[in-house]
Amino acid sequence: MAEILLTAQGLGVRFGSFKAIEDLNLSIGRGTLHSVIGPNGAGKTTLFNALSGTRIPTQGEIRFQGHPITNVPAHSRVHLGLSRSFQLTNIFRDLSVAENILLALQAVAGREAWAFWRNRDPLKVSKKRAAELADTVGLSARFEARARDLSHGAQRALEIAMALASDPKLLFLDEPLAGMGLDDVHRTKLLIKSLAPERTVVLIEHNMSVVLDISDTVTVLAQGKKIAEGSPQAIRTNVEVKNAYLGSAA
């Protein structure tokens, strides 16, 4: 069994009287690909926001590598080893692939990153790392291309490269396949699968065939509560999951 990297205990998120997440327990194993699924409004993105630090939960505790991070803001969690992509593509469309990745590297490095303007030119080192990240996500051939000229799938790959710039131990991916054609779906699926076990990946995705093909563990939410959790095969045959989300054709 994988070592536990992140846990949530008794997690709750309220918006007024509405319980978006209610008394949720979750354990993410190191080096695994853990997917979170559920119908619209199930609380998936709210859970991601709480785990990644963009929303402080109303109740409960989150621990990363055994240390409490419940109230740690998102920008500080990046330096602890957590990173995320968002449901909507979050790139600089008028910049090149190289420039987008370099900006992500500089953001992680902080003030020291701006030393690339000096004569000693550590930009070459940063650009080498940017090229490595572009290669990781299959964008080497488009390294100098403008982000706006990439396909939707390639733009999502670029966003993943930018998320990897912080060299995270745990990467949250929020619906990375949304809006993709079949070819882009296949390429991005292989990319996501390749990230583990070197990194831990937590995935929100509506494409059930992809989720059930590449995940180690699947957690199913409905109305802010966890209704099932287990291997893809266990989820595929779970009657409650079928009734709540997958449907009888699953």
C-alpha positions in Angstrom: 0.0 0.0 0.0 1.3 3.5 -0.9 2.6 5.8 1.7 -0.1 8.5 2.5 1.0 11.9 1.1 -2.1 14.0 1.8 -5.1 13.5 4.1 -8.3 15.4 4.8 -10.3 14.6 7.9 -13.8 15.8 8.6 -13.5 18.4 5.8 -16.4 20.7 5.4 -17.0 23.8 3.2 -20.1 26.0 3.5 -21.4 28.8 1.5 -23.9 30.3 3.9 -26.2 27.5 4.9 -25.3 25.4 1.8 -22.9 22.5 2.5 -20.7 22.2 -0.6 -18.5 19.6 1.2 -19.7 17.8 4.3 -17.6 15.7 6.7 -15.3 14.3 4.0 -12.4 12.0 4.7 -9.8 11.5 2.0 -6.3 9.9 1.8 -4.0 10.3 -1.2 -1.2 7.8 -1.6 2.2 8.9 -2.7 3.0 8.2 -6.4 -0.6 7.3 -7.2 -3.1 8.8 -9.7 -6.2 9.5 -7.7 -9.3 10.7 -9.5 -12.3 12.5 -8.0 -15.6 12.1 -10.0 -19.2 13.0 -9.5 -22.1 14.8 -11.2 -22.2 18.6 -11.6 -22.6 20.3 -8.2 -21.1 17.3 -6.4 -18.4 19.5 -4.8 -15.4 18.4 -6.8 -13.9 21.8 -7.6 -14.8 23.0 -4.1 -12.8 20.0 -2.7 -9.9 20.9 -5.0 -10.0 24.5 -3.9 -9.8 23.5 -0.2 -7.0 20.9 -0.8 -4.9 23.3 -2.9 -5.5 26.4 -0.7 -7.6 28.7 -2.8 -10.5 28.2 -0.3 -10.1 27.7 3.5 -12.5 25.0 4.7 -15.2 25.7 7.2 -14.2 22.7 9.3 -11.8 19.8 9.4 -8.1 19.4 8.9 -5.8 18.9 5.9 -2.3 17.4 6.3 0.4 17.1 3.8 3.3 14.8 4.5 2.0 14.6 8.1 2.0 18.4 8.6 -1.2 20.5 9.0 -1.8 22.9 6.1 -5.5 23.6 6.6 -5.0 27.4 6.8 -1.9 27.7 4.6 -2.6 29.9 1.5 -2.2 28.5 -2.0 1.0 30.4 -2.8 2.7 29.0 0.2 1.5 25.4 -0.6 3.3 25.7 -3.9 6.6 25.9 -2.0 5.6 22.9 0.1 5.2 20.8 -3.1 1.6 21.2 -4.2 0.6 22.7 -7.6 -2.6 22.8 -9.7 -4.1 23.5 -13.0 -7.5 25.1 -13.4 -10.8 24.2 -15.1 -10.2 27.1 -17.6 -6.9 27.3 -19.4 -4.6 29.7 -17.5 -1.8 30.7 -19.9 -0.5 33.9 -21.5 -1.8 33.5 -25.1 0.4 36.2 -26.7 3.6 34.7 -25.3 5.5 31.7 -26.7 5.5 28.3 -25.1 9.1 29.1 -23.9 8.1 32.4 -22.4 5.1 30.9 -20.6 7.2 28.2 -19.0 9.9 30.7 -18.1 7.4 32.9 -16.3 6.2 29.9 -14.3 9.8 29.0 -13.4 10.5 32.6 -12.4 7.3 32.8 -10.3 8.5 29.8 -8.3 12.1 31.1 -7.9 10.8 34.4 -6.6 13.0 37.5 -6.6 16.1 35.6 -7.4 14.7 34.6 -10.7 15.0 38.2 -12.0 18.7 37.9 -11.9 18.5 36.6 -15.5 18.9 40.3 -16.6 22.5 40.3 -15.3 25.5 39.6 -17.4 26.1 36.1 -15.9 23.0 35.1 -17.8 21.5 32.3 -15.8 18.6 32.6 -18.3 20.4 29.8 -20.3 19.9 27.5 -17.3 16.3 28.5 -17.0 15.7 28.1 -20.7 17.2 24.6 -20.5 14.8 23.7 -17.7 11.9 25.2 -19.7 12.9 23.1 -22.7 12.9 20.0 -20.5 9.4 20.8 -19.2 8.2 21.4 -22.8 9.7 18.0 -23.8 7.9 16.4 -20.8 4.5 17.5 -22.1 5.3 16.9 -25.8 5.8 20.5 -26.8 9.4 20.5 -27.9 8.6 21.1 -31.5 6.4 24.1 -30.6 8.8 25.6 -28.0 8.9 29.0 -29.8 5.3 29.0 -31.0 2.8 31.5 -29.6 0.5 29.9 -27.1 -2.6 31.2 -29.0 -1.5 29.2 -32.1 -1.6 25.9 -30.2 -4.5 23.5 -30.3 -6.7 23.4 -27.2 -5.0 20.1 -26.1 -1.6 21.6 -26.6 -2.6 24.6 -24.5 -3.7 22.3 -21.7 -0.3 20.5 -22.0 1.4 23.9 -21.7 -0.6 24.6 -18.6 0.6 21.3 -17.1 4.2 22.2 -18.0 3.7 25.5 -16.1 2.3 23.6 -13.1 5.3 21.3 -13.2 7.7 24.3 -13.0 7.5 24.2 -9.2 8.6 20.5 -9.3 5.6 19.5 -7.2 5.2 16.3 -5.2 1.5 16.5 -5.7 -0.3 17.9 -8.8 -4.0 18.8 -8.9 -5.5 18.7 -12.4 -9.0 20.1 -12.8 -10.8 18.8 -15.9 -7.7 18.8 -18.2 -9.6 17.0 -21.0 -12.5 19.5 -21.2 -13.3 20.6 -24.7 -10.7 18.4 -26.4 -11.0 16.4 -29.6 -10.2 12.7 -29.7 -6.6 13.1 -30.7 -5.9 15.6 -28.0 -7.7 13.5 -25.4 -5.5 10.5 -26.2 -2.3 12.5 -26.0 -3.2 14.2 -22.8 -4.4 11.0 -21.2 -0.9 9.5 -21.9 0.7 12.6 -20.5 -1.3 12.5 -17.3 -0.6 8.8 -16.9 3.1 9.3 -17.4 3.3 11.8 -14.4 2.8 9.1 -11.8 4.5 7.4 -10.0 7.2 10.0 -10.0 4.6 12.5 -8.9 1.3 12.1 -7.2 -1.7 13.3 -9.3 -5.2 14.2 -8.2 -7.5 14.5 -11.1 -11.1 15.8 -11.6 -12.4 14.6 -14.9 -15.8 13.9 -16.6 -14.4 11.5 -19.2 -15.2 8.2 -17.5 -13.3 6.0 -20.0 -10.1 7.9 -19.3 -10.6 8.0 -15.5 -11.3 4.3 -15.3 -8.4 3.5 -17.5 -5.6 5.4 -15.9 -6.5 5.8 -12.2 -5.2 3.9 -9.3 -8.0 5.0 -7.0 -11.3 6.8 -7.7 -13.3 8.8 -5.2 -17.0 9.5 -6.0 -18.8 12.5 -4.6 -22.5 13.3 -4.7 -24.0 16.4 -3.0 -20.8 17.1 -1.2 -20.4 13.7 0.3 -18.2 10.7 -0.5 -20.4 7.9 -1.6 -17.8 5.4 -2.8 -14.0 5.0 -3.2 -11.8 2.2 -4.6 -10.2 0.8 -7.7 -11.6 1.6 -11.1 -13.0 -1.9 -11.3 -14.7 -1.6 -7.9 -16.2 1.8 -9.0 -17.3 0.5 -12.4 -19.4 -2.2 -10.7 -20.6 -0.2 -7.7 -24.4 0.0 -7.9 -24.7 3.2 -5.8 -22.2 4.9 -8.2 -24.1 3.7 -11.2 -27.4 5.1 -9.8 -25.8 8.4 -8.7 -23.6 9.2 -11.6 -22.4 6.7 -14.2 -25.8 5.4 -15.3 -26.8 1.9 -16.1 -24.7 1.8 -19.3 -21.4 2.2 -17.4 
